[in-house]
Amino acid sequence: MVQDTTNLLAPATGAVIALAKTSDPIFSQGTMGDGFGLTPTIGKVVAPVSGKITMIADTKHAVGIVTEEGLEVLVHMGVDTVSLKGAPFTIKIENGQEVKAGQEIAEMNLDKIKAKGLDTTIMVLITNSADKLSGLDVTEGEAKAGEVVATAYLKEAEAEDTASKKLSYPELAAFIIKNVGGKDNVNNVIHCITRLRFYLKDESKANDEALKKQRGILDVMHASGQYQVVIGNEVANVFDEVVKQLGPLDSETTPIPEDDGKNPVSRAFGNLIGFITGSMSPIIGVIAAAGIIKGILALLTLPQLGSLLSVKSTAYITTSAIADSAFFFLPILVGYCAAKRLNSDPIIAAVIGGVLVYPQLVDWGKAFKTMFEIGGIKFEFLNYTYSIFPMILAAWLAKECEDWLKKWLPSYLQMIFIPLITVLVVSALTLMVTGPIIQGVANGIAIFINWLVHASGWVGGFIIGGFYQVLVIFGLHWGVVPLVAQQIAGTGESALNAIICSSMIAQGAAVLAVAIKSKKEDLKELGFASTISAMCGVTEPAVYGISLRYKKVFISGCIGSAFGGLVTGLMHGTMYGFTGGLIGFSSFFNPKHPTDLSSFYTFLIASAVTIVVSFIVTWVWGYNDKMVQGAKVAKKKRPGSK
């Protein structure tokens, strides 16, 4: 890749002026490219850039130089001086010669030019500006020959060359690492279902525009203290290559700058969302899969289908246990992932999670609820299977405990006593104090949200359905995901997730309309692939690949989602599993009451309304092939550029 900028020197001593102020209309309108003018007071002319002389006019009034970066620079001496047939000019270089910036290349007799009534202004033009420049800064005023008077901002050549090329996973990983600032700029990297989530030392070193333009990258975002590169369904393969190429990182911690321009509340919220993301995103896939299995089991036991599978059969019990394991041991999974995010010992955190779900402790929790009472507040021995938030806090406490012990224990005692003390202290503290408090609050919030969604009916469904995907854009949906999981764990259902399900289907239907209507092959390919992904509960490829690039498509999907949410709220639909999209149909069967199909019927009607509204609005209003993509906005030019 070429360097980002190139300095241009004053070609002579005199006054630098903007190109628009020069007298020749061809030059001043930028027809020949971006550049600047200089009214000379001394006739000595020097090269404004280093490069190879590629052209010397027969009339000696113009010299062409090509730089190493490929800039084609024209030094045009005077206006209309071609008519003088070279008389006032003396050339000091030869064609094909390499010159250095500031080296003398010509001499012009200013008096002879003025005597003919001609303008002596020297024009410095970059004739291939459209292909090579993203902007040009010019400093007007008096300057001496050889002084820097302009800066050319170069387009990213590598991004342009490879943007339309589908890269292999190793090539794409190398491209991403380079454009996030290189290995030295990476503290850590994780991934969720569709995004690489980098923790960078300096986000300003990342090249947003180059990444956005590259095929295989849907978008980039700055959110939750992370630099997020949206890949889509192939994120896991790209992540593996990124990790392989990064190798051991200098630091896997993810510090937040002391002064990041945010107020303390905003910074704390960003840190919290980032922590939840790192703790939850790696396990979303397995708990979604477990939810599908549970839903299919509920479907197979429906009396309406002749009870194809008995709940007492070995096949049902075994398969149910397989599905339940992801939820039952959720604290272990969450603890492990949270510790990885905090760069603490994941095994210690996993053991603490194991303590919370230890079968005998679960039985004790059922046998005697209250452990002790302080000031009328009862601290209960709870069942922490299916829980999330107590373990997230426990992982943070374990990290703090480990760090403190490393400072005070001699190295020869750390291997044994750090795990010993941390597991004992944090486990006891979580079981007796923080766990009951956090779990009580989390259950209360989950129950309240379920009640609120049910109580608000179609109004709540319409509003949540219409705006949920906006949260996805900013990565804020990760604040909702644990609440949905908590609702299902605590009450066995989530009315909120039923509405969210419609929002996924809506974006899929919107991009399906684009795929069918468009005659652009690349857009059709991406549209059909994104439709399948959204219908399976992952909307990022649809949102970042198409919807936000044609914003009316995104709005069309939100309109369809709002009507789907309205139907869901009006019919008081709910979900009994975690998976969304059409693939989540099985999560609408009530496992406790197999004959109750009300939520499943709600799902069918809401999905049909969502698909029809989203598709029609997109087809009629949201998209046509004459629209211009809006996500990959051209880089803004610097002040002083054309």
C-alpha positions in Angstrom: 0.0 0.0 0.0 1.2 3.5 -0.8 1.8 6.1 1.8 -1.2 8.1 3.0 0.1 11.6 2.0 2.6 13.3 -0.3 3.9 16.8 0.2 4.1 19.3 -2.7 6.8 22.0 -2.7 6.6 25.6 -4.0 8.0 25.4 -7.6 9.4 28.9 -7.3 9.6 31.8 -4.9 6.4 33.8 -5.0 2.8 33.9 -3.8 0.8 30.6 -3.7 -2.8 30.9 -4.7 -5.7 28.4 -4.9 -6.3 26.9 -8.3 -9.7 28.5 -8.5 -8.1 31.9 -8.4 -5.9 31.4 -11.4 -6.8 33.1 -14.7 -7.0 30.1 -17.1 -10.5 28.6 -17.0 -9.3 25.1 -17.9 -7.0 25.0 -14.9 -9.2 27.0 -12.4 -12.2 24.7 -12.9 -10.1 21.6 -12.1 -10.5 20.1 -15.6 -6.8 19.1 -15.6 -6.9 17.9 -12.0 -6.4 19.3 -8.5 -3.5 21.5 -7.7 -2.5 25.1 -7.0 -1.0 28.2 -8.7 2.1 30.3 -7.8 2.9 33.8 -9.0 6.7 33.8 -9.2 9.0 36.7 -8.3 12.1 34.8 -9.2 12.4 32.7 -12.4 14.2 29.7 -11.0 11.8 26.7 -11.1 12.3 23.5 -8.9 10.6 20.1 -8.9 7.6 20.2 -6.5 7.9 16.4 -5.9 10.5 13.6 -6.3 10.0 11.3 -9.3 10.8 10.5 -12.9 10.6 13.1 -15.7 8.2 11.6 -18.2 7.4 14.7 -20.3 9.1 17.9 -21.5 7.0 20.0 -23.8 8.6 20.9 -27.2 7.9 24.5 -26.3 9.6 24.0 -22.9 6.7 25.6 -21.0 5.6 22.3 -19.2 7.3 19.4 -17.5 5.7 16.1 -16.3 6.8 14.1 -13.3 5.5 10.8 -12.1 6.1 10.0 -8.4 6.8 6.6 -6.8 3.2 6.6 -5.6 1.9 7.1 -9.1 1.0 10.7 -9.0 1.2 12.4 -12.4 2.4 15.9 -11.6 2.4 18.6 -14.3 4.4 21.8 -13.8 2.9 24.3 -16.3 4.9 27.6 -16.5 2.8 30.6 -17.3 -0.7 30.9 -19.0 -0.9 30.6 -22.8 2.9 30.6 -23.0 2.9 27.8 -25.5 2.6 30.6 -28.1 6.1 31.7 -27.2 7.6 28.5 -28.6 10.1 28.1 -25.7 11.9 31.4 -26.0 11.6 32.5 -22.3 12.4 29.0 -20.9 15.6 27.1 -20.2 15.2 23.4 -19.3 17.7 22.0 -16.7 16.8 18.3 -16.9 16.3 15.5 -19.4 13.4 13.2 -20.2 13.6 10.0 -18.2 15.8 11.5 -15.5 15.1 11.0 -11.8 14.8 14.2 -9.8 14.5 15.1 -6.2 11.9 17.4 -4.7 13.4 20.9 -4.7 15.9 20.2 -7.5 16.1 22.9 -10.2 14.3 21.7 -13.4 13.9 25.0 -15.4 14.4 28.7 -15.5 11.8 31.1 -16.9 12.5 34.7 -18.0 9.7 36.5 -16.3 10.4 39.8 -18.0 10.0 38.3 -21.5 6.7 36.7 -20.6 5.3 39.9 -19.1 6.5 41.8 -22.2 4.2 39.7 -24.3 1.3 40.5 -21.9 1.0 37.0 -20.6 0.4 35.7 -17.1 3.5 34.2 -15.4 1.6 32.0 -12.9 3.1 28.5 -12.5 0.5 25.8 -12.2 1.2 22.6 -10.3 -1.4 20.0 -11.3 -2.0 16.4 -10.3 -3.6 15.2 -13.6 -4.8 11.8 -12.2 -6.4 13.3 -9.1 -9.7 11.5 -9.7 -8.0 8.1 -9.5 -5.3 8.9 -6.9 -6.4 11.6 -4.5 -9.0 11.8 -1.8 -8.2 15.4 -1.0 -5.6 18.2 -1.3 -4.7 20.9 1.3 -3.1 24.1 0.0 -1.5 26.8 2.1 -1.9 30.2 0.3 0.5 33.1 0.8 4.2 33.9 0.2 6.6 31.0 -0.1 10.2 30.3 -1.1 11.1 27.8 -3.7 11.3 24.3 -2.2 9.0 25.0 0.8 6.1 22.6 1.5 2.9 24.4 0.4 0.4 21.6 -0.2 -0.4 18.1 1.1 -2.0 15.5 -1.2 -4.1 12.8 0.5 -3.8 9.6 -1.4 -6.5 7.0 -1.9 -5.8 3.6 -0.4 -4.4 1.8 -3.3 -4.6 -1.7 -1.7 -8.3 -1.1 -0.7 -9.1 -0.1 -4.3 -7.3 -3.0 -5.9 -8.8 -5.7 -3.7 -12.2 -4.2 -2.9 -14.0 -6.2 -5.7 -11.9 -9.4 -5.1 -13.1 -12.1 -2.9 -10.2 -12.9 -0.6 -9.4 -16.2 1.0 -9.7 -16.3 4.8 -5.9 -15.9 5.4 -5.9 -12.9 2.9 -8.9 -11.3 4.5 -7.5 -11.8 8.0 -4.2 -10.2 6.9 -6.1 -7.3 5.3 -8.1 -6.7 8.5 -5.1 -6.8 10.8 -3.2 -4.3 8.6 -6.2 -1.9 8.5 -6.9 -2.0 12.2 -3.4 -0.6 12.8 -1.4 -3.8 12.7 -0.6 -6.4 15.4 1.0 -3.8 17.7 -2.3 -1.9 17.9 -4.3 -4.9 19.0 -4.8 -5.6 22.7 -7.3 -8.4 22.2 -9.9 -9.8 19.8 -13.1 -11.8 20.3 -16.0 -12.6 18.1 -19.7 -13.0 18.3 -22.1 -14.5 15.7 -21.3 -12.0 13.0 -18.6 -9.6 14.2 -14.9 -9.5 15.0 -14.6 -7.4 18.1 -11.2 -5.8 18.5 -9.9 -4.0 21.6 -7.4 -1.6 20.1 -4.8 0.6 21.7 -5.6 3.5 19.4 -8.8 3.3 17.3 -7.7 6.3 15.3 -5.1 4.1 13.6 -7.8 1.9 12.1 -8.8 2.6 8.5 -12.6 2.5 8.4 -12.9 3.4 4.8 -10.6 0.7 3.5 -12.3 -2.0 5.6 -15.8 -0.9 4.5 -14.9 -1.1 0.9 -13.5 -4.6 1.0 -15.6 -7.4 -0.2 -16.3 -9.8 2.6 -16.6 -7.0 5.2 -20.1 -5.7 5.7 -19.3 -2.7 7.9 -17.2 -1.4 10.8 -18.5 0.1 14.1 -17.1 1.8 17.1 -19.2 0.6 20.1 -19.0 -0.7 23.6 -15.3 0.1 23.8 -14.7 -2.2 20.8 -13.7 -1.8 17.2 -16.2 -4.1 15.5 -15.6 -5.5 12.0 -18.9 -7.0 10.7 -18.1 -10.1 8.7 -21.4 -12.1 8.7 -21.8 -15.8 8.7 -18.1 -16.5 8.0 -16.9 -14.7 11.1 -15.6 -17.9 12.8 -13.3 -18.8 10.0 -12.0 -15.3 9.6 -11.5 -15.1 13.4 -9.4 -18.3 13.4 -7.1 -16.9 10.8 -6.9 -13.5 12.6 -5.8 -15.2 15.8 -3.4 -17.4 14.0 -1.7 -14.4 12.3 -1.7 -12.2 15.4 0.0 -14.9 17.4 0.7 -14.1 21.1 -0.4 -10.6 21.8 1.8 -8.1 23.7 -1.2 -7.6 26.0 -4.5 -9.3 26.1 -6.0 -6.9 28.5 -8.5 -4.4 27.2 -7.9 -1.1 29.0 -10.3 1.8 28.6 -8.4 5.1 28.2 -8.7 7.4 31.2 -9.8 10.2 29.0 -11.8 8.8 26.1 -14.0 11.8 25.6 -17.0 10.2 27.3 -18.7 11.1 30.5 -18.3 8.6 33.4 -21.9 7.2 32.9 -21.4 6.7 29.2 -18.0 5.1 29.8 -19.4 2.8 32.5 -22.3 1.7 30.3 -19.9 1.0 27.4 -17.7 -1.1 29.7 -20.7 -3.0 31.0 -22.0 -3.8 27.5 -18.6 -4.8 26.4 -18.2 -7.1 29.4 -21.6 -8.7 28.7 -20.7 -9.1 25.1 -17.5 -10.9 25.8 -19.2 -13.1 28.4 -22.3 -14.0 26.4 -21.4 -13.9 22.7 -19.3 -17.1 22.5 -22.2 -19.2 24.0 -25.2 -17.7 22.1 -24.9 -20.4 19.4 -25.0 -23.4 21.8 -28.0 -22.1 23.9 -29.8 -21.2 20.6 -29.2 -24.8 19.4 -30.4 -26.2 22.7 -33.6 -24.1 22.4 -34.3 -25.6 19.0 -33.8 -29.1 20.3 -36.2 -28.4 23.2 -38.8 -27.0 20.8 -38.6 -29.9 18.5 -39.1 -32.3 21.4 -42.2 -30.3 22.4 -43.4 -30.6 18.8 -42.9 -34.3 18.7 -44.9 -34.8 21.9 -48.0 -32.8 20.8 -51.2 -34.8 21.1 -52.4 -33.2 17.9 -49.6 -35.1 16.1 -50.4 -38.3 17.8 -47.6 -37.9 20.4 -44.9 -39.2 18.1 -42.5 -39.3 21.1 -43.3 -40.2 24.7 -42.0 -38.0 27.4 -41.1 -41.1 29.4 -39.1 -42.7 26.5 -35.4 -43.1 26.7 -35.0 -41.2 23.5 -36.9 -38.2 24.9 -35.1 -38.2 28.3 -31.7 -38.5 26.7 -32.3 -35.8 24.0 -33.9 -33.5 26.6 -30.8 -33.9 28.9 -28.6 -33.0 25.9 -30.6 -29.8 25.3 -30.8 -28.9 29.0 -27.1 -29.3 29.6 -26.3 -25.9 28.0 -28.8 -24.1 30.3 -28.1 -26.2 33.4 -24.4 -25.6 33.3 -24.7 -22.0 32.0 -22.8 -20.5 34.9 -19.8 -22.6 34.1 -19.9 -21.5 30.4 -20.5 -17.8 31.3 -17.8 -17.9 34.0 -15.2 -19.3 31.6 -16.0 -16.8 28.8 -16.1 -13.8 31.3 -12.7 -14.8 32.7 -11.3 -14.9 29.1 -12.7 -11.5 28.5 -11.1 -10.2 31.8 -7.8 -12.0 31.1 -8.1 -13.9 34.4 -7.9 -17.6 35.0 -10.8 -19.2 33.1 -10.5 -22.5 35.0 -10.9 -20.8 38.4 -14.0 -19.0 37.1 -15.4 -22.3 35.6 -14.9 -24.1 39.0 -16.8 -21.3 40.7 -19.6 -21.8 38.1 -19.5 -25.5 38.9 -19.9 -24.7 42.6 -23.1 -22.7 41.8 -24.6 -25.7 39.9 -23.3 -28.5 42.0 -26.2 -31.0 42.2 -26.1 -31.5 46.0 -26.1 -27.7 46.6 -29.1 -27.4 44.2 -30.9 -30.0 46.3 -30.0 -28.2 49.5 -31.3 -25.0 48.1 -34.7 -26.7 47.5 -34.7 -28.2 51.1 -33.9 -25.0 53.1 -34.3 -21.6 51.5 -33.0 -19.1 54.1 -29.4 -19.3 55.1 -29.4 -16.3 57.4 -31.2 -13.0 58.0 -29.8 -9.5 58.5 -32.1 -6.6 59.4 -35.1 -8.4 58.2 -33.5 -9.2 54.8 -33.4 -12.9 54.1 -30.5 -14.3 52.2 -31.8 -17.4 50.4 -29.9 -20.5 49.1 -30.9 -20.2 45.5 -30.7 -22.5 42.5 -28.2 -20.9 40.1 -28.7 -23.3 37.2 -29.8 -21.3 34.1 -28.5 -18.1 35.7 -26.2 -15.5 34.1 -25.7 -12.3 36.1 -24.5 -13.8 39.5 -21.7 -15.6 37.6 -20.7 -12.5 35.6 -20.2 -10.7 38.9 -18.4 -13.7 40.4 -16.0 -13.7 37.5 -15.2 -10.0 38.1 -14.7 -10.7 41.8 -12.4 -13.6 41.0 -10.3 -11.4 38.8 -10.0 -8.8 41.6 -9.1 -11.5 44.1 -6.5 -13.0 41.8 -4.8 -9.6 41.1 -4.7 -8.8 44.8 -3.2 -12.2 45.8 -0.6 -11.9 43.1 0.6 -8.7 44.7 0.9 -10.1 48.2 1.8 -13.8 47.8 5.3 -14.9 47.0 5.6 -16.6 43.6 6.3 -20.0 45.0 2.9 -20.0 46.8 0.8 -18.6 44.0 0.2 -21.8 42.0 -1.7 -23.4 44.9 -3.0 -20.6 47.1 -4.4 -18.3 44.4 -6.9 -20.9 43.2 -7.6 -22.1 46.7 -8.4 -18.7 48.3 -10.2 -17.4 45.2 -12.5 -20.4 44.8 -13.3 -20.5 48.5 -13.9 -16.7 49.0 -15.7 -15.9 45.8 -17.9 -19.1 45.9 -18.9 -18.4 49.5 -19.5 -14.7 48.8 -21.6 -15.5 45.7 -23.7 -18.2 47.3 -24.5 -16.2 50.5 -24.4 -12.5 49.5 -24.0 -11.3 45.9 -25.8 -14.2 44.3 -29.1 -13.9 46.1 -29.1 -10.1 45.6 -28.2 -10.2 41.9 -30.4 -13.1 41.1 -33.3 -11.5 42.9 -32.9 -8.2 41.0 -32.4 -10.0 37.7 -35.5 -12.2 38.2 -37.5 -9.1 39.2 -36.5 -7.2 36.1 -37.2 -10.2 33.9 -40.7 -10.7 35.4 -41.4 -7.0 35.2 -40.5 -6.9 31.5 -42.6 -9.9 30.7 -45.5 -8.3 32.5 -45.0 -5.0 30.8 -44.9 -6.5 27.3 -48.0 -8.5 28.1 -49.8 -5.6 29.6 -48.9 -3.1 26.9 -50.4 -5.4 24.2 -50.2 -4.2 20.7 -48.8 -0.9 21.6 -45.7 -2.4 23.2 -45.4 -4.9 20.4 -45.6 -2.2 17.7 -42.9 0.0 19.4 -40.5 -2.8 20.3 -40.9 -4.5 16.9 -40.3 -1.2 15.1 -37.2 -0.2 16.9 -35.4 -3.4 18.1 -33.1 -3.6 15.0 -31.9 -0.1 15.7 -30.3 -1.5 18.9 -28.6 -4.1 16.7 -27.0 -1.4 14.6 -25.3 0.0 17.7 -24.6 -3.3 19.3 -26.8 -2.4 22.2 -29.0 -5.6 21.7 -26.4 -7.3 23.9 -27.9 -5.6 26.8 -31.2 -7.3 26.0 -29.9 -10.8 25.3 -29.1 -11.6 28.9 -32.6 -10.3 30.0 -34.3 -12.7 27.5 -32.2 -15.6 28.8 -33.0 -14.6 32.3 -36.8 -14.5 31.5 -36.7 -18.0 30.0 -34.6 -19.3 32.9 -36.8 -17.7 35.6 -40.3 -17.9 34.1 -39.9 -20.4 31.3 -41.0 -17.9 28.7 -40.2 -14.5 27.1 -42.9 -12.4 25.5 -40.1 -9.9 24.6 -38.3 -12.6 22.5 -41.5 -13.3 20.6 -41.5 -9.7 19.4 -37.8 -9.7 18.7 -38.4 -12.8 16.5 -40.6 -10.7 14.2 -37.8 -8.1 13.8 -35.4 -10.8 12.5 -38.0 -12.1 10.0 -38.8 -8.6 8.8 -35.2 -7.8 7.8 -35.0 -11.1 6.0 -38.1 -10.3 4.0 -36.9 -6.9 3.1 -33.6 -8.1 1.7 -35.4 -10.9 -0.1 -37.4 -8.3 -1.9 -34.2 -6.6 -2.9 -32.7 -9.9 -4.1 -35.7 -10.7 -6.3 -36.2 -7.2 -7.7 -32.6 -6.2 -8.3 -30.8 -7.1 -11.6 -27.4 -6.7 -10.0 -25.8 -10.1 -9.6 -23.6 -9.2 -6.6 -26.7 -7.7 -4.8 -28.8 -10.7 -5.6 -26.2 -13.1 -4.3 -25.8 -11.2 -1.1 -29.6 -10.7 -0.7 -30.5 -14.4 -0.9 -27.6 -15.3 1.5 -28.7 -12.5 3.9 -32.3 -13.7 3.8 -31.4 -17.2 4.9 -29.2 -15.8 7.7 -32.0 -13.5 9.0 -34.6 -16.2 8.8 -32.2 -18.2 11.0 -32.1 -15.5 13.6 -28.9 -13.6 12.5 -29.7 -10.2 11.0 -26.3 -8.5 10.8 -25.5 -9.7 7.2 -28.9 -8.3 6.0 -28.6 -5.1 8.0 -25.0 -4.2 7.3 -24.8 -5.9 3.9 -27.9 -4.3 2.3 -30.4 -2.6 4.6 -28.3 0.2 5.9 -26.7 0.8 2.5 -30.1 1.5 1.1 -31.7 3.0 4.2 -35.2 2.8 2.9 -34.8 -1.0 2.9 -33.9 -0.9 6.6 -36.9 1.3 7.3 -39.2 -1.0 5.3 -38.0 -3.9 7.4 -38.7 -1.9 10.6 -42.2 -1.1 9.4 -42.9 -4.8 8.7 -41.4 -5.7 12.1 -43.6 -3.1 13.8 -46.8 -4.8 12.4 -45.5 -8.2 13.3 -44.9 -7.0 16.9 -48.3 -5.5 16.9 -49.9 -8.9 16.1 -47.7 -10.6 18.6 -48.6 -8.1 21.4 -52.3 -8.1 20.4 -52.5 -11.9 20.6 -50.2 -12.0 23.7 -47.8 -14.4 22.1 -44.7 -15.7 23.9 -41.6 -17.8 23.3 -40.4 -20.7 25.4 -36.9 -20.9 23.8 -34.1 -18.6 22.8 -33.8 -19.0 19.1 -35.4 -16.4 16.8 -36.3 -16.1 13.1 -38.4 -18.7 11.2 -36.0 -21.4 12.4 -37.2 -20.6 16.0 -40.8 -21.9 15.2 -40.3 -24.8 17.6 -39.7 -22.4 20.5 -43.4 -21.3 20.3 -44.6 -24.7 21.5 -45.4 -24.7 25.3 -43.4 -27.6 26.7 -45.4 -27.6 30.0 -48.8 -27.6 28.2 -48.5 -29.4 24.9 -52.1 -28.8 24.0 -51.7 -25.0 24.2 -50.9 -23.9 20.7 -51.9 -20.2 21.1 -48.4 -18.9 20.9 -47.6 -21.0 17.8 -50.6 -19.7 16.0 -49.5 -16.2 17.0 -46.1 -16.9 15.5 -47.6 -18.1 12.2 -49.9 -15.1 11.8 -47.3 -12.5 13.0 -44.7 -14.0 10.7 -47.0 -13.9 7.7 -47.9 -10.3 8.4 -44.3 -9.4 8.9 -43.1 -11.0 5.7 -45.9 -9.5 3.5 -45.6 -6.0 4.9 -41.8 -5.9 4.8 -41.7 -7.4 1.3 -44.4 -5.1 -0.2 -43.1 -1.9 1.3 -39.5 -2.7 0.2 -40.7 -3.6 -3.3 -42.9 -0.6 -3.8 -41.0 2.1 -1.9 -37.8 0.8 -0.3 -35.6 -0.2 -3.3 -34.9 0.1 -7.0 -31.7 -0.4 -8.9 -31.3 3.3 -9.6 -30.7 3.9 -5.9 -27.1 4.7 -4.8 -25.6 2.8 -1.9 -25.4 5.0 1.1 -23.1 3.0 3.5 -19.9 3.3 1.6 -19.9 7.1 1.6 -16.9 8.7 -0.2 -14.2 10.0 2.1 -14.7 13.6 2.8 -12.2 15.9 1.2 -10.0 18.1 3.4 -10.3 21.8 3.4 -8.8 23.4 0.4 -9.6 20.5 -1.9 -11.8 20.6 -4.9 
